Amino acid sequence: MTYGQGACAEVVAAGTIAAADMYGLPVSTTHVLSSGVAGTMAANGSGLQWATVRNLLTAWVLTLPAAIMLSATLYVWFVNMF
Protein backbone atom coordinates (compact mmCIF):
# COMPACT_ATOMS: atom_id res chain seq x y z
CA MET A 1 0.00 0.00 0.00
CA THR A 2 1.37 3.39 -0.97
CA TYR A 3 0.99 6.70 0.82
CA GLY A 4 -1.42 7.83 -1.89
CA GLN A 5 -3.60 4.77 -1.44
CA GLY A 6 -3.69 5.31 2.31
CA ALA A 7 -4.59 8.97 1.90
CA CYS A 8 -7.36 8.17 -0.60
CA ALA A 9 -8.78 5.47 1.68
CA GLU A 10 -8.78 7.88 4.63
CA VAL A 11 -10.43 10.71 2.66
CA VAL A 12 -13.14 8.40 1.33
CA ALA A 13 -13.72 6.96 4.80
CA ALA A 14 -13.96 10.43 6.35
CA GLY A 15 -16.39 11.57 3.66
CA THR A 16 -18.54 8.47 4.00
CA ILE A 17 -18.66 8.73 7.80
CA ALA A 18 -19.44 12.45 7.62
CA ALA A 19 -22.29 11.83 5.14
CA ALA A 20 -23.68 9.04 7.30
CA ASP A 21 -23.52 11.32 10.34
CA MET A 22 -25.25 14.12 8.45
CA TYR A 23 -28.12 11.81 7.50
CA GLY A 24 -28.19 10.02 10.85
CA LEU A 25 -27.23 6.64 9.40
CA PRO A 26 -25.38 4.04 11.44
CA VAL A 27 -22.06 2.92 10.00
CA SER A 28 -19.07 0.97 11.21
CA THR A 29 -15.91 3.02 10.88
CA THR A 30 -13.85 -0.16 10.66
CA HIS A 31 -15.94 -1.49 7.78
CA VAL A 32 -15.87 1.85 5.98
CA LEU A 33 -12.11 2.24 6.24
CA SER A 34 -11.33 -1.36 5.32
CA SER A 35 -13.61 -1.02 2.28
CA GLY A 36 -11.73 2.12 1.27
CA VAL A 37 -8.43 0.27 1.52
CA ALA A 38 -9.80 -2.63 -0.54
CA GLY A 39 -11.06 -0.15 -3.13
CA THR A 40 -7.68 1.52 -3.51
CA MET A 41 -5.96 -1.85 -3.81
CA ALA A 42 -8.41 -2.94 -6.52
CA ALA A 43 -8.14 0.37 -8.40
CA ASN A 44 -4.34 0.25 -8.30
CA GLY A 45 -4.32 -3.26 -9.70
CA SER A 46 -2.06 -4.42 -6.90
CA GLY A 47 -4.51 -7.16 -6.10
CA LEU A 48 -6.68 -8.11 -3.21
CA GLN A 49 -6.05 -10.84 -0.72
CA TRP A 50 -9.24 -12.82 -1.16
CA ALA A 51 -8.97 -14.35 2.29
CA THR A 52 -9.08 -10.83 3.74
CA VAL A 53 -12.02 -9.86 1.52
CA ARG A 54 -13.85 -13.01 2.62
CA ASN A 55 -13.22 -12.10 6.27
CA LEU A 56 -14.56 -8.57 5.66
CA LEU A 57 -17.70 -9.91 4.02
CA THR A 58 -18.21 -12.37 6.85
CA ALA A 59 -17.84 -9.56 9.37
CA TRP A 60 -20.37 -7.42 7.48
CA VAL A 61 -22.88 -10.27 7.37
CA LEU A 62 -22.44 -11.27 11.02
CA THR A 63 -22.24 -7.82 12.62
CA LEU A 64 -25.93 -6.97 12.41
CA PRO A 65 -27.31 -10.28 13.76
CA ALA A 66 -24.67 -10.33 16.49
CA ALA A 67 -25.54 -6.77 17.54
CA ILE A 68 -29.25 -7.65 17.55
CA MET A 69 -28.71 -10.73 19.69
CA LEU A 70 -26.41 -8.92 22.12
CA SER A 71 -28.72 -5.94 22.56
CA ALA A 72 -31.78 -8.17 22.99
CA THR A 73 -29.99 -10.28 25.58
CA LEU A 74 -28.79 -7.25 27.51
CA TYR A 75 -32.27 -5.67 27.36
CA VAL A 76 -33.95 -8.77 28.79
CA TRP A 77 -31.25 -9.10 31.42
CA PHE A 78 -31.51 -5.47 32.55
CA VAL A 79 -35.32 -5.48 32.55
CA ASN A 80 -35.32 -8.55 34.81
CA MET A 81 -32.54 -7.17 36.97
CA PHE A 82 -34.15 -3.82 37.69
MOPAC internal coordinates of N, CA, C and O (Angstrom, degrees):
PM7 1SCF
backbone

  N    0.0000 0     0.00 0     0.00 0    0    0    0
  C    1.4447 1     0.00 0     0.00 0    1    0    0
  C    1.5294 1   107.86 1     0.00 0    2    1    0
  O    1.2310 1   121.10 1   -47.54 1    3    2    1
  N    1.3124 1   115.51 1   132.46 1    3    2    1
  C    1.4552 1   120.38 1   179.99 1    5    3    2
  C    1.5261 1   110.59 1   -93.10 1    6    5    3
  O    1.2310 1   121.02 1    -9.45 1    7    6    5
  N    1.3162 1   115.66 1   170.55 1    7    6    5
  C    1.4673 1   120.25 1   177.21 1    9    7    6
  C    1.5274 1   110.63 1   -62.51 1   10    9    7
  O    1.2310 1   120.69 1   141.14 1   11   10    9
  N    1.3239 1   116.28 1   -38.86 1   11   10    9
  C    1.4591 1   120.69 1   179.15 1   13   11   10
  C    1.5254 1   112.11 1   -63.64 1   14   13   11
  O    1.2310 1   120.69 1   138.12 1   15   14   13
  N    1.3241 1   116.29 1   -41.88 1   15   14   13
  C    1.4594 1   119.89 1   177.69 1   17   15   14
  C    1.5262 1   110.85 1   -63.27 1   18   17   15
  O    1.2310 1   120.60 1   137.36 1   19   18   17
  N    1.3130 1   116.46 1   -42.64 1   19   18   17
  C    1.4582 1   120.51 1   178.72 1   21   19   18
  C    1.5172 1   111.87 1   -62.98 1   22   21   19
  O    1.2310 1   120.99 1   137.37 1   23   22   21
  N    1.3309 1   115.72 1   -42.63 1   23   22   21
  C    1.4682 1   119.89 1   179.43 1   25   23   22
  C    1.5241 1   110.73 1   -64.82 1   26   25   23
  O    1.2310 1   120.41 1   136.65 1   27   26   25
  N    1.3388 1   116.83 1   -43.35 1   27   26   25
  C    1.4695 1   119.90 1   178.98 1   29   27   26
  C    1.5237 1   111.14 1   -63.27 1   30   29   27
  O    1.2310 1   120.27 1   137.41 1   31   30   29
  N    1.3205 1   117.09 1   -42.59 1   31   30   29
  C    1.4643 1   120.47 1   179.15 1   33   31   30
  C    1.5277 1   110.59 1   -61.91 1   34   33   31
  O    1.2310 1   120.43 1   138.57 1   35   34   33
  N    1.3267 1   116.78 1   -41.43 1   35   34   33
  C    1.4691 1   120.75 1   179.86 1   37   35   34
  C    1.5211 1   111.83 1   -66.85 1   38   37   35
  O    1.2310 1   120.26 1   137.92 1   39   38   37
  N    1.3273 1   117.10 1   -42.08 1   39   38   37
  C    1.4724 1   120.68 1  -179.56 1   41   39   38
  C    1.5239 1   110.28 1   -64.80 1   42   41   39
  O    1.2310 1   120.72 1   135.32 1   43   42   41
  N    1.3345 1   116.24 1   -44.68 1   43   42   41
  C    1.4669 1   119.91 1   178.70 1   45   43   42
  C    1.5225 1   110.54 1   -63.53 1   46   45   43
  O    1.2310 1   120.22 1   138.13 1   47   46   45
  N    1.3235 1   117.19 1   -41.87 1   47   46   45
  C    1.4636 1   120.46 1   179.19 1   49   47   46
  C    1.5273 1   110.55 1   -63.61 1   50   49   47
  O    1.2310 1   120.25 1   135.93 1   51   50   49
  N    1.3158 1   117.12 1   -44.07 1   51   50   49
  C    1.4676 1   120.32 1   179.60 1   53   51   50
  C    1.5238 1   110.80 1   -62.67 1   54   53   51
  O    1.2310 1   120.38 1   137.38 1   55   54   53
  N    1.3279 1   116.88 1   -42.62 1   55   54   53
  C    1.4595 1   120.39 1   178.98 1   57   55   54
  C    1.5195 1   112.31 1   -65.34 1   58   57   55
  O    1.2310 1   120.41 1   138.19 1   59   58   57
  N    1.3067 1   116.81 1   -41.81 1   59   58   57
  C    1.4581 1   121.36 1   179.52 1   61   59   58
  C    1.5203 1   110.99 1   -65.06 1   62   61   59
  O    1.2310 1   120.38 1   136.17 1   63   62   61
  N    1.3313 1   116.89 1   -43.83 1   63   62   61
  C    1.4648 1   120.99 1   179.79 1   65   63   62
  C    1.5229 1   110.44 1   -67.12 1   66   65   63
  O    1.2310 1   120.15 1   140.48 1   67   66   65
  N    1.3271 1   117.32 1   -39.52 1   67   66   65
  C    1.4648 1   120.61 1   178.11 1   69   67   66
  C    1.5290 1   110.83 1   -64.35 1   70   69   67
  O    1.2310 1   120.14 1   137.66 1   71   70   69
  N    1.3310 1   117.34 1   -42.34 1   71   70   69
  C    1.4701 1   120.50 1   178.37 1   73   71   70
  C    1.5218 1   110.91 1   -64.81 1   74   73   71
  O    1.2310 1   120.55 1   138.27 1   75   74   73
  N    1.3159 1   116.56 1   -41.73 1   75   74   73
  C    1.4639 1   119.58 1   178.42 1   77   75   74
  C    1.5215 1   110.65 1   -63.66 1   78   77   75
  O    1.2310 1   120.30 1   140.71 1   79   78   77
  N    1.3249 1   117.03 1   -39.29 1   79   78   77
  C    1.4586 1   120.97 1   178.08 1   81   79   78
  C    1.5276 1   110.99 1   -65.61 1   82   81   79
  O    1.2310 1   120.73 1   139.63 1   83   82   81
  N    1.3151 1   116.22 1   -40.37 1   83   82   81
  C    1.4605 1   120.92 1  -179.11 1   85   83   82
  C    1.5373 1   111.00 1   -63.11 1   86   85   83
  O    1.2310 1   120.76 1   143.06 1   87   86   85
  N    1.3309 1   116.16 1   -36.94 1   87   86   85
  C    1.4633 1   120.62 1  -178.99 1   89   87   86
  C    1.5349 1   112.58 1   -94.95 1   90   89   87
  O    1.2310 1   120.30 1  -179.21 1   91   90   89
  N    1.3142 1   117.04 1     0.79 1   91   90   89
  C    1.4580 1   120.80 1   178.17 1   93   91   90
  C    1.5196 1   114.01 1    71.95 1   94   93   91
  O    1.2310 1   120.43 1  -149.92 1   95   94   93
  N    1.3246 1   116.77 1    30.08 1   95   94   93
  C    1.4599 1   120.75 1  -178.87 1   97   95   94
  C    1.5252 1   110.81 1   -95.97 1   98   97   95
  O    1.2310 1   120.13 1   -40.15 1   99   98   97
  N    1.3125 1   117.36 1   139.85 1   99   98   97
  C    1.4592 1   119.55 1   177.30 1  101   99   98
  C    1.5257 1   111.57 1   -79.07 1  102  101   99
  O    1.2310 1   120.12 1   -48.04 1  103  102  101
  N    1.2987 1   117.38 1   131.96 1  103  102  101
  C    1.4606 1   121.75 1   175.83 1  105  103  102
  C    1.5165 1   109.27 1  -138.78 1  106  105  103
  O    1.2310 1   121.22 1   -22.24 1  107  106  105
  N    1.2968 1   115.27 1   157.76 1  107  106  105
  C    1.4585 1   121.56 1   174.29 1  109  107  106
  C    1.5236 1   108.03 1  -100.03 1  110  109  107
  O    1.2310 1   120.59 1   -61.04 1  111  110  109
  N    1.3112 1   116.47 1   118.96 1  111  110  109
  C    1.4615 1   119.30 1  -178.65 1  113  111  110
  C    1.5241 1   111.27 1   -62.30 1  114  113  111
  O    1.2310 1   120.30 1   145.36 1  115  114  113
  N    1.3093 1   117.04 1   -34.64 1  115  114  113
  C    1.4653 1   120.50 1   178.61 1  117  115  114
  C    1.5156 1   110.46 1   -64.74 1  118  117  115
  O    1.2310 1   120.21 1   135.61 1  119  118  117
  N    1.3260 1   117.20 1   -44.39 1  119  118  117
  C    1.4622 1   120.12 1   179.66 1  121  119  118
  C    1.5189 1   111.04 1   -66.18 1  122  121  119
  O    1.2310 1   120.27 1   140.16 1  123  122  121
  N    1.3234 1   117.08 1   -39.84 1  123  122  121
  C    1.4634 1   120.60 1  -179.16 1  125  123  122
  C    1.5272 1   110.47 1   -64.53 1  126  125  123
  O    1.2310 1   120.57 1   132.81 1  127  126  125
  N    1.3160 1   116.51 1   -47.19 1  127  126  125
  C    1.4643 1   119.33 1  -178.25 1  129  127  126
  C    1.5223 1   111.80 1   -67.61 1  130  129  127
  O    1.2310 1   119.96 1   137.72 1  131  130  129
  N    1.3170 1   117.68 1   -42.28 1  131  130  129
  C    1.4672 1   119.33 1   179.76 1  133  131  130
  C    1.5254 1   111.07 1   -65.81 1  134  133  131
  O    1.2310 1   119.99 1   147.45 1  135  134  133
  N    1.3262 1   117.61 1   -32.55 1  135  134  133
  C    1.4651 1   120.63 1   175.11 1  137  135  134
  C    1.5203 1   110.91 1   -67.49 1  138  137  135
  O    1.2310 1   120.54 1   141.73 1  139  138  137
  N    1.3271 1   116.57 1   -38.27 1  139  138  137
  C    1.4591 1   120.38 1   176.65 1  141  139  138
  C    1.5224 1   111.72 1   -63.23 1  142  141  139
  O    1.2310 1   120.61 1   138.86 1  143  142  141
  N    1.3087 1   116.45 1   -41.14 1  143  142  141
  C    1.4652 1   120.67 1   177.93 1  145  143  142
  C    1.5233 1   109.75 1   -64.66 1  146  145  143
  O    1.2310 1   120.23 1   135.04 1  147  146  145
  N    1.3291 1   117.16 1   -44.96 1  147  146  145
  C    1.4692 1   120.32 1   178.96 1  149  147  146
  C    1.5276 1   110.48 1   -61.62 1  150  149  147
  O    1.2310 1   120.48 1   140.90 1  151  150  149
  N    1.3282 1   116.68 1   -39.10 1  151  150  149
  C    1.4610 1   120.15 1   178.53 1  153  151  150
  C    1.5122 1   112.90 1   -63.49 1  154  153  151
  O    1.2310 1   120.07 1   138.19 1  155  154  153
  N    1.3283 1   117.47 1   -41.81 1  155  154  153
  C    1.4647 1   119.64 1   178.91 1  157  155  154
  C    1.5215 1   111.25 1   -68.24 1  158  157  155
  O    1.2310 1   120.28 1   144.62 1  159  158  157
  N    1.3106 1   117.07 1   -35.38 1  159  158  157
  C    1.4661 1   120.31 1   178.32 1  161  159  158
  C    1.5328 1   109.95 1   -66.92 1  162  161  159
  O    1.2310 1   120.51 1   139.08 1  163  162  161
  N    1.3292 1   116.63 1   -40.92 1  163  162  161
  C    1.4710 1   119.74 1   179.35 1  165  163  162
  C    1.5272 1   110.79 1   -68.19 1  166  165  163
  O    1.2310 1   120.30 1   137.82 1  167  166  165
  N    1.3375 1   117.03 1   -42.18 1  167  166  165
  C    1.4614 1   120.78 1  -178.83 1  169  167  166
  C    1.5240 1   111.53 1   -66.37 1  170  169  167
  O    1.2310 1   120.31 1   146.04 1  171  170  169
  N    1.3088 1   117.01 1   -33.96 1  171  170  169
  C    1.4598 1   121.51 1  -179.42 1  173  171  170
  C    1.5259 1   111.50 1   -75.79 1  174  173  171
  O    1.2310 1   120.65 1   161.38 1  175  174  173
  N    1.3053 1   116.36 1   -18.62 1  175  174  173
  C    1.4629 1   119.57 1  -177.99 1  177  175  174
  C    1.5138 1   112.64 1    79.33 1  178  177  175
  O    1.2310 1   120.44 1  -168.59 1  179  178  177
  N    1.3289 1   116.76 1    11.41 1  179  178  177
  C    1.4595 1   119.54 1  -179.46 1  181  179  178
  C    1.5164 1   112.05 1   -81.35 1  182  181  179
  O    1.2310 1   120.77 1   176.35 1  183  182  181
  N    1.3072 1   116.14 1    -3.65 1  183  182  181
  C    1.4574 1   120.08 1   173.81 1  185  183  182
  C    1.5091 1   113.49 1    90.30 1  186  185  183
  O    1.2310 1   122.12 1   -27.19 1  187  186  185
  N    1.3023 1   113.55 1   152.81 1  187  186  185
  C    1.4532 1   121.35 1   177.46 1  189  187  186
  C    1.5119 1   108.91 1  -111.28 1  190  189  187
  O    1.2310 1   120.99 1   -33.59 1  191  190  189
  N    1.2986 1   115.71 1   146.41 1  191  190  189
  C    1.4554 1   119.75 1   172.28 1  193  191  190
  C    1.5169 1   106.02 1   -86.98 1  194  193  191
  O    1.2310 1   120.82 1   -70.87 1  195  194  193
  N    1.3282 1   116.03 1   109.13 1  195  194  193
  C    1.4573 1   120.39 1  -172.02 1  197  195  194
  C    1.5142 1   112.28 1   -65.35 1  198  197  195
  O    1.2310 1   119.68 1   154.72 1  199  198  197
  N    1.3058 1   118.22 1   -25.28 1  199  198  197
  C    1.4650 1   119.61 1   175.66 1  201  199  198
  C    1.5299 1   109.69 1   -66.17 1  202  201  199
  O    1.2310 1   120.65 1   141.61 1  203  202  201
  N    1.3227 1   116.36 1   -38.39 1  203  202  201
  C    1.4665 1   120.60 1   178.20 1  205  203  202
  C    1.5218 1   110.52 1   -68.75 1  206  205  203
  O    1.2310 1   120.13 1   137.75 1  207  206  205
  N    1.3218 1   117.35 1   -42.25 1  207  206  205
  C    1.4681 1   121.13 1   177.89 1  209  207  206
  C    1.5285 1   110.03 1   -61.87 1  210  209  207
  O    1.2310 1   120.27 1   138.06 1  211  210  209
  N    1.3055 1   117.08 1   -41.94 1  211  210  209
  C    1.4628 1   121.49 1   177.99 1  213  211  210
  C    1.5323 1   110.56 1   -61.78 1  214  213  211
  O    1.2310 1   120.27 1   138.62 1  215  214  213
  N    1.3270 1   117.10 1   -41.38 1  215  214  213
  C    1.4636 1   120.56 1   177.15 1  217  215  214
  C    1.5243 1   111.62 1   -64.20 1  218  217  215
  O    1.2310 1   120.20 1   140.13 1  219  218  217
  N    1.3398 1   117.22 1   -39.87 1  219  218  217
  C    1.4651 1   120.75 1   177.07 1  221  219  218
  C    1.5250 1   111.13 1   -62.84 1  222  221  219
  O    1.2310 1   120.45 1   133.91 1  223  222  221
  N    1.3138 1   116.75 1   -46.09 1  223  222  221
  C    1.4626 1   120.36 1   179.41 1  225  223  222
  C    1.5198 1   111.36 1   -62.55 1  226  225  223
  O    1.2310 1   120.64 1   139.37 1  227  226  225
  N    1.3237 1   116.38 1   -40.63 1  227  226  225
  C    1.4587 1   120.20 1   177.70 1  229  227  226
  C    1.5180 1   110.39 1   -62.92 1  230  229  227
  O    1.2310 1   120.41 1   138.36 1  231  230  229
  N    1.3118 1   116.82 1   -41.64 1  231  230  229
  C    1.4677 1   120.42 1   178.31 1  233  231  230
  C    1.5211 1   111.07 1   -63.57 1  234  233  231
  O    1.2310 1   120.25 1   138.60 1  235  234  233
  N    1.3394 1   117.13 1   -41.40 1  235  234  233
  C    1.4673 1   120.20 1   178.75 1  237  235  234
  C    1.5168 1   110.86 1   -62.36 1  238  237  235
  O    1.2310 1   120.56 1   137.44 1  239  238  237
  N    1.3245 1   116.54 1   -42.56 1  239  238  237
  C    1.4621 1   120.79 1  -177.41 1  241  239  238
  C    1.5311 1   111.16 1   -70.44 1  242  241  239
  O    1.2310 1   119.93 1   142.93 1  243  242  241
  N    1.3109 1   117.74 1   -37.07 1  243  242  241
  C    1.4626 1   120.88 1  -175.20 1  245  243  242
  C    1.5222 1   114.44 1   -87.60 1  246  245  243
  O    1.2310 1   119.66 1   162.35 1  247  246  245
  N    1.3246 1   118.26 1   -17.65 1  247  246  245
  C    1.4666 1   120.09 1  -175.39 1  249  247  246
  C    1.5194 1   112.31 1   -63.84 1  250  249  247
  O    1.2310 1   119.80 1   132.57 1  251  250  249
  N    1.3187 1   117.98 1   -47.43 1  251  250  249
  C    1.4578 1   120.77 1  -177.37 1  253  251  250
  C    1.5289 1   112.02 1   -64.08 1  254  253  251
  O    1.2310 1   118.40 1   128.61 1  255  254  253
  N    1.3279 1   120.65 1   -51.39 1  255  254  253
  C    1.4696 1   118.73 1   178.69 1  257  255  254
  C    1.5309 1   112.81 1   -62.23 1  258  257  255
  O    1.2310 1   120.62 1   143.42 1  259  258  257
  N    1.3261 1   116.43 1   -36.58 1  259  258  257
  C    1.4667 1   118.79 1   179.11 1  261  259  258
  C    1.5243 1   110.89 1   -65.77 1  262  261  259
  O    1.2310 1   120.22 1   138.72 1  263  262  261
  N    1.3276 1   117.19 1   -41.28 1  263  262  261
  C    1.4655 1   120.57 1   177.98 1  265  263  262
  C    1.5263 1   111.01 1   -65.39 1  266  265  263
  O    1.2310 1   120.18 1   141.03 1  267  266  265
  N    1.3300 1   117.27 1   -38.97 1  267  266  265
  C    1.4600 1   121.02 1   177.86 1  269  267  266
  C    1.5221 1   110.49 1   -62.90 1  270  269  267
  O    1.2310 1   120.54 1   132.36 1  271  270  269
  N    1.3107 1   116.58 1   -47.64 1  271  270  269
  C    1.4672 1   120.60 1  -178.73 1  273  271  270
  C    1.5296 1   111.40 1   -63.95 1  274  273  271
  O    1.2310 1   120.27 1   136.75 1  275  274  273
  N    1.3208 1   117.10 1   -43.25 1  275  274  273
  C    1.4540 1   120.80 1  -179.75 1  277  275  274
  C    1.5223 1   111.38 1   -64.79 1  278  277  275
  O    1.2310 1   120.25 1   134.74 1  279  278  277
  N    1.3220 1   117.12 1   -45.26 1  279  278  277
  C    1.4628 1   119.23 1  -178.92 1  281  279  278
  C    1.5238 1   111.12 1   -67.58 1  282  281  279
  O    1.2310 1   119.83 1   141.77 1  283  282  281
  N    1.3254 1   117.93 1   -38.23 1  283  282  281
  C    1.4659 1   120.33 1   177.72 1  285  283  282
  C    1.5221 1   111.13 1   -64.72 1  286  285  283
  O    1.2310 1   120.76 1   137.22 1  287  286  285
  N    1.3158 1   116.15 1   -42.78 1  287  286  285
  C    1.4641 1   120.14 1   178.57 1  289  287  286
  C    1.5192 1   111.28 1   -62.83 1  290  289  287
  O    1.2310 1   120.31 1   133.61 1  291  290  289
  N    1.3189 1   117.01 1   -46.39 1  291  290  289
  C    1.4616 1   120.06 1   179.39 1  293  291  290
  C    1.5238 1   111.41 1   -64.65 1  294  293  291
  O    1.2310 1   119.92 1   142.05 1  295  294  293
  N    1.3198 1   117.77 1   -37.95 1  295  294  293
  C    1.4705 1   121.05 1   178.44 1  297  295  294
  C    1.5273 1   110.26 1   -61.45 1  298  297  295
  O    1.2310 1   120.48 1   129.71 1  299  298  297
  N    1.3256 1   116.68 1   -50.29 1  299  298  297
  C    1.4669 1   119.94 1  -179.77 1  301  299  298
  C    1.5206 1   110.15 1   -62.12 1  302  301  299
  O    1.2310 1   120.19 1   139.22 1  303  302  301
  N    1.2900 1   117.25 1   -40.78 1  303  302  301
  C    1.4615 1   121.23 1  -179.39 1  305  303  302
  C    1.5288 1   110.67 1   -63.67 1  306  305  303
  O    1.2310 1   119.91 1   133.02 1  307  306  305
  N    1.3300 1   117.77 1   -46.98 1  307  306  305
  C    1.4581 1   120.67 1  -179.17 1  309  307  306
  C    1.5300 1   112.97 1   -69.32 1  310  309  307
  O    1.2310 1   120.13 1   144.66 1  311  310  309
  N    1.3287 1   117.37 1   -35.34 1  311  310  309
  C    1.4648 1   120.19 1   177.78 1  313  311  310
  C    1.5300 1   109.54 1   -64.55 1  314  313  311
  O    1.2310 1   120.11 1   138.57 1  315  314  313
  N    1.3059 1   117.40 1   -41.43 1  315  314  313
  C    1.4766 1   120.54 1   179.25 1  317  315  314
  C    1.5153 1   112.61 1   -75.19 1  318  317  315
  O    1.2310 1   120.43 1   155.60 1  319  318  317
  N    1.3068 1   116.78 1   -24.40 1  319  318  317
  C    1.4660 1   120.67 1  -178.51 1  321  319  318
  C    1.5226 1   111.63 1   -80.65 1  322  321  319
  O    1.2310 1   120.21 1   145.78 1  323  322  321
  N    1.3089 1   117.20 1   -34.22 1  323  322  321
  C    1.4596 1   120.40 1  -177.42 1  325  323  322
  C    1.4825 1   109.68 1  -110.63 1  326  325  323
  O    1.2310 1   120.10 1   180.00 1  327  326  325

